[in-house]
Amino acid sequence: TQGVAAAGLPTLAIPATFATTSGRPWLIPLFDLPVWARWGCVVPALMAYVLLYLDQNITVRVVNNPQYKMKKGRTEGNMIDGMHLDLFVISILTALQSLVGLPWLVAATVRSISHVRALSKLDETGKIKGTREQRVTGIGIHALIGACVLFDRPRTILTQVPKSVLMGLFMFLGTSALPGNEMWERMKGLFKERTDKKMEKFVNLPKKVRDKFTIIQLACLAAMLYVKESPIGVLFPVVIALLAPVRFGLEKYGVIEKKYMEVLDADE
């Protein structure tokens, strides 16, 4: 602790007690807003809805990918079993959190991917042969998160961790989740002449088509990041919502033929 302070390293700024930041009452005084403001909230609320919905569904589909060979609570090979119940629970919690001004729950995509990969069972060749399906680690992780929110001692410990350490941890989690990611593998494929073993799915797909689709995806990613960092960053969810029309437009206007799009869309 003394070394961190002596080096002048920035650390997390966490309130000493579990309370509202401004000292306001816990219950949000919704009816103090004028009527026009209540109706005006509909637009940003719809954008927040789109963001929460897509974030949750994308994370669920990635984590429930058949490559992890999970069996409990789902039909074999199905990635959407339980998705509706998840969304229902999140919607109820989001409504309750909104009443007291707590941050909304969103799917932790990178952490969720790292978690399921850590539970994967590999064979001699390094391929996934199954997943250790249990609830112990999930309960433990969220119990620790809850302790950091509710109790003083865990919060004190977190305030002593340099931000550089936390940023390094987040960077490690992000980069470690890239190998095996389909878009990442196709991005690397832009600089390769042949399809490697990680991209067997695209063996019969012309490289020009695959590269064209990847470049379009990168352009969409750049557009999202630009909007997110711009003064109109609040419109970020709208850009995400436009990705679906873009995908169908590529097929409708012949940019990418339907038979090729089916290969690109197919689950691994």
N, C-alpha and C positions, 0 to 999 in steps of 0.2 A: 504493500500500500504506500509506504513512504517513497519507494523507488518511483512509482507512478506519479506521485505528487511532485517529487523533485524533478522529474523529467518534463513536467508540464504537459503530460499527455491528456487529451480530452477523454472524459468518461461519460457514461450515461447519466442524464439528469432525470432522476426518479423522485416523485414526491415522497416525503418521509412517512406520510400516513395515507390510508385508503380513504380518499374523499374526493369530492368534485374539485376540479382545478380552480374554478373561480369562487368557490365557496357557496354556490347557488344551492337551492334545495334539490334533492335527488329527483323528484318528479318534475319533468319538463312542463312549464306552464303553456301548453299548446294554445289555449284559448285566449292568451294575451296577444296573439298575432291577429292583425286585422284580417278580415275575410278575404280580401284580394291576395294577401300573402299566402293564405292557406291554399287557395286555388293555384297560385303561382308555383307552389312547391311540387305540383304534379309533374312538371317537365323534368326537373332534376331527379325526382323520385323514380321516374320511368328509366332514366339513364342509369341510376344506381341499381335498379332491378335487373337491367340487361347485364350489367357488369357482374353482379352476384350470381345470376343464373348461368352465364357462360363460364365464369371462373369455376363454379362448382361442377358443372357438367364436364368441362375439359379435364379437370383434375381426376374426377371419378373414372372417366374413360381411360386416362393414362394409367392410373393405379390398377384398374381392373382389367388391364390388357391380358388377353389369353396367354401371352408368353410367360406370365408368372404362374400359370397352371393352378390357380386358386379354385377351391371346390365348395367351401362352406357358404351357405346362404345364397346360392345362385345356381342357375342352370349351367351346365358345362359349356364353356365357350361364350357365355353371355356377359356383356360388360355393363348392362343397364339394370340388372336385378338389384333392387334396393334403392335405386336412384330416386324414385318418387318419394319414398319415405324420408330419405335424406333431405330432399328439398322441403318437404313439409315441416320437418323438425327445425330446419334452418329458418324457414319463414316465421314460425312461431317465436323462435329466439330473437330474430331480428326485430319483430314487432315489440317484444318486451324490452329489448335493449334500447330501442328508439324512445320509449317512454321515460327512461331514466338517463338518456344521453351517453350510454356506454358505446364503445366502438363495435361495429357490426362484425359478425363472424364471416370470414371468407376462407375459401379452401387454400391451405398452405401447399401449393403445388410442388415446389422444390423439396420441401421437407417430407412431404408424403411420398414422393418418388424415392428419395434416399432411404426412407423407412422401409418401404416394401422391398427395395433391393437388398437392404441389410438382412432381411428375413428370408431371402431367396436361398434355395438349396441348389448347389451346382454339381454337375457330374464331372468325370475326369477331364472332359474336353473344355470345361468352363461354361457349358450351356445350362440354362435353368431347367431343373427337373421337378421343381415344386416350390412351395412357399410354406414357411412355418406359420400357420394361421392360428393366432392367439390374440388375447386382449390385454395381456400383462403390460407389454411395452407401451401400448396406446394409453392405457389408464395411468401408467407411471409418468409418461411425458406430460399429460395434461394436469396431473396432480402437482407436478413441479411448477408448471405455469401458474396454476391457481395459488400455490404457496407464495410465488413471487408477487402476486397481486395483493394477497390478503395479509401476509405476515411481514413484520418489520425486518427480521434478520436476513431473509433471502434478498429483500430489496437492498439492504445495506451491502451485501456481497456483490450484487450486480453493479452498484455504483462505483465499485473499485476496479471493475474490468475495463481496460482501455478500449475505446471505440475501434482502434485499429485491429485489435484482436477479434472483436465481433465481426468487423467487415471482412477480415481474412477468413473467418469461419463461414460466413455467408457465401463468399466467393468460392470456397472449397466445395460447399454443398451444391452450388450452381454448376460448377465445371464438372464435378463428379457425376452429375445427372445427365450430362450431354452424351457420352458414349451410348450408342444404341438408340438414341433419339432419331426418328426417321428424317426429320428436316435437317438435323445436324449432319447426318451421314450423306444426305443428298447435297448439302452445301460443300462438303469435302469432295464429293463426286464431281463438282464443277471443275476441279483441277486434276482429275484422273481420267485416263483414257478408257479404263476398263472398270467393270462393276466388281467390287470385292465381295467377300462372303457375307458381310453384314447387310448387303443390299441384294440378296438373292431374289427378293420379291420383284425387282425391276430388271431381271435378266432379259425378259422378252419385251421390255419397254425401250423404244428408241431413245438414245442418249439426248438427242436434241429436244425431245418432248419433255423428258425428265428435267433437263437443265432449264428449259423455258418455264416450267411450272415452279421450279425452285427460285428462279430470279423474280418471278411475279410475287411469290411469297415474301422474299426479302424486301421487295418494294413496299408491300403492305406493312411489313414490320417497321420499315423506316418511317412510313407515314404515321403509324401508331405512336412511335417514339417522338416524332416531330410534334404531333398534336399534344401529346402528354406533357411535353416540356414547354409548350407555347402558352401565351396568355389565355388561349381558349382550351386549356387542358381539361376543363370540366366536361368538354364534349368527347373525351377519350372513349367512353362506352359506346358512343354512336359509331365511331370508326370500327370498333370490334363487331358491332351488329351488322355493319356493311360487308363484312367478310363473306357471309353466306350468299348474298346477292352476287358478289364478285365471282364466287366459285361457280354458281349456276350460269352466270354470264359467259364465263370462259367456255363452257360446254355449248350453250345456246348459240353463240356467235362463231363457233368453229375454231376458236383459238386453240383448244385442245379437244380432240375427238372423244366421244363418249366412251369408246372401248378403252382408251388410255386413261381417262378420268376414273373409270371403275377400278383400274389397277392401282392408281394413286390413292383412291379412297379406301381400298380394301384393308381390313384389319390384318395384322401380322398373325 
